[in-house]
Structures are given as structure tokens and as C-alpha cells.
């Protein structure tokens, strides 16, 4: 399965939250 894609989405979301913080 595409766990790599899921990891990319999660890390992207975390990066976005970090930028907003």
C-alpha cells in the first residue's frame, strides 16, 4: 500500500502547522 504517500501528507501537515505556530 501507499504508506509513503500517507507519511508525506502527514509530514506536510505537520510542517504547515509548524509554519502557522
TILUMVEX-669141 format. One record per atom (N, C-alpha, C, O): x, z, y; residue in one letter. Coordinates in steps of 0.05 Angstrom, whole numbers, padded with zeros to 5 digits, always signed. Atoms other than C-alpha are relative to their C-alpha. Layout:
// TILUMVEX-669141
XZYA/...
This chain:
// TILUMVEX-669141
+00017+00000-00024X/+00000+00000+00000X/+00017+00000+00025X/+00042+00004+00024X/-00014+00003-00025X/+00019-00007+00073X/+00005+00027+00014X/-00005+00032+00036X/-00006-00026-00012X/+00044+00064+00085X/+00019-00003+00024X/+00018+00013+00043X/-00019+00005-00023X/+00098+00036+00131X/-00016-00006+00025X/-00008+00002+00047X/+00016+00007-00023X/+00044+00008+00176X/-00013+00025+00012X/-00014+00029+00036X/+00012-00025-00009X/+00009+00076+00178X/+00020+00017+00015X/+00014+00029+00036X/-00021-00016-00013X/+00075+00110+00195X/+00005-00011+00028X/+00010+00004+00047X/-00005+00013-00026X/+00085+00060+00252X/-00022+00008+00020X/-00016+00013+00043X/+00022-00006-00017X/+00016+00074+00280X/+00002+00030+00009X/-00002+00036+00032X/-00002-00029-00006X/+00025+00150+00276X/+00023+00005+00020X/+00019+00020+00039X/-00023-00005-00018X/+00094+00148+00309X/-00006-00012+00027X/+00003-00001+00047X/+00007+00012-00026X/+00067+00102+00363X/-00019+00018+00015X/-00016+00021+00039X/+00019-00019-00013X/+00010+00151+00377X/+00015+00024+00010X/+00010+00033+00033X/-00016-00024-00009X/+00059+00209+00380X/+00017-00007+00024X/+00020+00010+00042X/-00017+00008-00023X/+00104+00170+00427X/-00017-00002+00025X/-00008+00005+00047X/+00018+00003-00023X/+00044+00155+00472X/-00007+00027+00011X/-00008+00032+00035X/+00008-00027-00008X/+00023+00228+00473X/+00024+00013+00014X/+00020+00028+00034X/-00024-00012-00013X/+00095+00248+00490X/+00003-00010+00028X/+00012+00004+00046X/-00003+00012-00026X/+00095+00200+00548X/-00020+00011+00020X/-00015+00015+00043X/+00021-00011-00018X/+00030+00228+00575X/+00005+00029+00006X/-00003+00039+00028X/-00005-00029-00003X/+00052+00300+00566X/+00018+00005+00024X/+00024+00029+00031X/
